Amino acid sequence: MKVNENNISKKDSITVEFFFNNVKDRFKIKLFNDRVGFERFIKDPSLHRPGLPLAGFLELFSHTRIQVFGNTEMRYLLNLNLKERTKSLENIFKYNIPCLIITNDNEPTPEMQELANKYQTPIFGSSYTTTKLIYLITDFLDDQFAPRLSIHGSLVDVYGVGMLFFGKSGIGKSEVVLDLVERGHRLVADDVVIITKKGEGILIGSGTDLVKHFMEVRGIGIIDIRSMFGIRAIRFQKRLEIVVELEIWDEKNEYTRTGLDESLTTLMDIEIPYVKLPIIPGKNITVISEIIALNYLLKHYGYDAAKVLQDRITQKIQQKNDEMNRVVDYFEHDFE
């Protein structure tokens, strides 16, 4: 599968306002001070707990990251007198950090709010524990900063397996997908699929905000899968596990007959199982697609039909050779 590297994009930053609007309800985040600094940029997906900077060591201070104050940081500040606490906090705020989040239902001190407004830095709070909140926000930021690839194709959840269909325009991708949906499978995206690299070895596919679960069927026009088939017929995202290329049958091309040699394709440096599926009149692509998904599941759980058959043939040949090598007196039962 050939991928245009120019289609791969990656965010360099997000604003604090975008961050707050997307996490305030999801992670129970609230704003403690004035609505200031929302135009600042978050350029690093990692978070930082500024224990050493609060103590005065600022040489390796990761000030471009979101700063998180948990029980340890707040307890340390409360053990300082007012002058020391103000100086310690000013060491943090003078670096124009993107924002600060206080966890475990802790409240900011008055001087913390005063300095935050002075340096135009938002202070957020959450009832979640520090460990849980860091995990959730890191996961959110990883999504925002992850590389994305736009592919012309269709993504369907078939028996829990994410299958990406692609091929030349007009080859019938949408018709295959529509048939799969009618058989109870779930549409993720049609026409334009956005692939996000999620961690190491994981690709997540989704549709665009504009198109969502609308489909174009040639000869009919635009249809809405969610309205037509119900909520059970759609998914908003799915892990990509198999790539299926549809092409018109070409007798000059070689197509796999046994499946012993698994074909792979590479998307954003991640290898994905790849199937080239030739189309000829009378061939039921929908059923074959279901078989591809079921066969993938069998392999995932340790059963490879091609290898099992190969082993049986090998054993049978070995047994035959053993029988041929056996010394037999052909006259011992000759009673003539």
N, C-alpha and C positions, 0 to 999 in steps of 0.2 A: 504494500500500500504506500503510494507516494504522498508525502505530506509537504505542503508548502510552508517552510519555516517562517515566512513572512506573516502567516496567519496566527502565529503564536504570540500572545500578548501577556504582559505582566504589569500589575499596578506598582507604581513607585511609592505611592502614598495615599492615605485617606485623611479626610479632615476629622477633627475631634467632633464636630457636629454630626457628621455621618456616623461615626462610631457610637455616639450617645443615642442617636435616634434608633439605631438598630439593636442596641443591647439593653436599653433601659427597661423594657418590659420582659425581655427574654431572660435577663440575669438579675432582675430586681435592682437596677441601678438608679440612684437618685442624685440630684445636684444639691450640694450643700451651700455654695457661695453664689455670688452674682453670676449671671450668664455672660461670662467673659472668656476670651481665648478660644472660642469655638471655631475660629477660622484657622487655627494652628493645624499643622500636618503631623500625622503619625507615619513615620517612615520605616519603622522596624517592627516586625511581627512578634518579637520577643518582649517579655515584661521584665521589670527589674525591681528588686527589693533593696532599697538604698540604706542598708545597715551601716556600712563603712562610711559612706558620704555623710550620714547624720553624725557620725563620730568624728568627722573632720578629715578623713582620707578621701581626697577628691581626684587623685591622679588617674584612676581608671573608672571614673563615674560614667555609666552608660546613660547620659542625660537625654538622648534622643528617644528613649523608650518610655512607655507608660510606667509610672512609678506606683508601686503597691505598698501600702502601709498595713501590716497585720498587727496582731497582738504584741509581737516583740517590739516593733518600731514604736507603737503608741505607748507601750509601757516604759520604754527607754526615754521618750520625750517627757512623759509625766514625772519621771524621777529627776529631771533637770529643773533648776530654778528658772524663773521667767527670762532672765537675760541670756542664759545658756541655751534655753529652748528656742528663743527667737533667733539667735545666731546660728544654731544648728539647722533650723528650718530655712533660713535665708540662704544658707549654702546650697540648698536644693533648688529653691525657687529662682535664684539669680541665673540659673542655667537655661531658663525658658523651656522647662520640660513640657511635653505635650499636655499632660494632665496627670492627676493624682487620684488614686482610688483607695479608700479606706474600707477594710473588710470587718467581718465579725460584729456588725452593729456598733462599731466604735464611732465616737463623735469627734469632729475636728475641734481643736482648741481655739479660743478666740484669736490668738496671735497667728495661728495657721490660716484662718479665714482672712484676716487682715492682710497678711503677706500675699496670699493667693490673689486677692483683688488688686493689690499693688502691682504685682507682676503679671496680671492678666492670665492667671492659670486656673482652669476649672478643677474643683475638688468634687469627686463623686464618692458615694458610699454604697455599701451592699451588706445585706445580712448574711451572705454566704461566707463560709470559711475561706481563709487565704488560699489553701491548696485547691479547693474546688473552683474558686473564682479564676485563679490563674489557669487552670486546665480549660475552663469554658472559654475564656477570652482568648487564650492562645489558639484554641481550635477555630474560633471565629476569625482571628487575624490571619491564620494560615490559609483559610479559604479566600480572604480578600487579597492576599499577596501571592497566591498560587498562580503558576503559569496557566494560561488558557489557550485552547486551540479551537478554532471554528471549522467545522467539517460539514460539507454538503452530504447529507444522508438521513437515515431514520434510525432511531434507537427504541427498542422494544424490550420489555421484561417478559421473557418466555420461560415459564416454569421457574422463575426466580433467577434466571440467567440474563444478564444484560447483553443484548445482541445488536450490534451496529451494522445496518445494511447500507451499502453504498454501491455506486455504479454509474454508468453514463445516464445523462438526463433522458427520461422517457422509457427507461428499461422496465419500470414497473415496481419500484421500491415501495411507493405509497400503497399500491394495490396489495402487495404482499403483507404490508403492515396492517392494512385495513382488514384483511382476511384473518390475520392473527388476533386482532382485537375482537372481531366477531366470534372467534373461537374461545374467548375468555382471557386472552393475554392483555398486557397493559402497555399503552403507548407512553413513552417518555418525551420524545420530541420527533418532529417530522420536518424535513427539508433542511433546517439548520440545527446542528447539534453542537452545543458548547461543551468541550471536554476540559475538565479541570484536573490538574495533577495534584492529588491529595496524598501527601506523604510519599514514602518510598514504595513504588510498585503498585500504586492504586490510582486509577483513573475514574473520575465520576462524570457522568454525562447528564446534561439537562437541556431544556429548551430556552429560547429567548423570552424575555418578559412580554414582548409584543405579540409574538405568534402563539406561545404557550401550546395548547393542544388543538389548534386548528390544523386542518389538512387540506391540501389541494388534490382533488381527484380529477384527472383529465376527462373531459366530457361531461362532468357534473359541476365542478367548481369547488368552492370552499365549504367545508363541513366542520362542525364543532364536535369532536369526539366525546368530550365530557357531557355535553347536552344530549347527545344522541344515545350514548351507551351507559351513561351514569358515572359516578365517581369511581366505581370499581375498575373502570377501563383505563385509568390514567395513573401515572406516577410523575412526581415533579423532578426526581433525580434517581439515578441508578448507576451502580458500579458497572463499568464496561469490562466484559469478560471475553467476548468473542467478536471478531470482525468478519463479516460475510460480504464478499464481493460478488455481485450479480453481473454476469456477462452472457452475451449471446454465444451459443455453442459454436466453437471453432475446432474443426477436426484436426487442425495443425497443432493445437495446444494439447499439453498433457495434463490430465486431471488425476488426482489421487484415486487409487482403486482399493488400497488396503487400509490406509490410515496409520501405517506403522511409523512413517516419518511425519511427525507433527510439524505443520507449517506455522511459522510465526511472522508477525509484522511488528514494526516498532513505531510507537507513538510517544513523542516526548521522552525518548530514551527508555521506554518501558515496553517489554515484549508482551504481545497479546496473541493468543491463538487465532489463526487466520484460515478461512475456508473460501476457496474460489468455487462458486456454484454456477455451472453452466445452465442456461435456460434453453429448452427446446419445447415445441408444442406438445401439450399433454402431460408435461412434467409438473407435479404438484409441489410447488416451491414451499407452500405453507406447511405441509406435513413434513417435508424434508427439514425445514427450519426447526420444527419441534423435535425431530430426531437429533439434529445437531445439538440442541440444548440438553436433551436427555443424555446423549452420549458424553457430553461435557461433564454432566453431573456424575455419571458413572465413573469417569476417569478421576474426577475430584475425590471420590470416595474409594479409589483404589482398584477399580475394575476397568481394564482396557480390553475390549472384545477382540481387537486385532491381534494383540499380544497373546491372548488366551488361545485363539485359533492357531496362531503360529507355533505356540508350544505344543499343542495337540498334534499338529502335522509333524513337528520335529520328533516327538515321542513315537508316532506311528512309523516314521521312516526308520528310527533306531530299532524298534521292535522287528520290523521287516528284515533289517540287516542282520539282527541276531538270529532270526529263523533261518536265513540263507547260509549263515556261517556254521550252523549246527551240523555235526557229522551224523549221517544216517546210513544204516545198512539197508539199501533198497530191496535186498533179496531175503531179509529175515522173515517177511510175511508172504513170500511167494511159494505157494503150495503146489504149483504145477509139477 
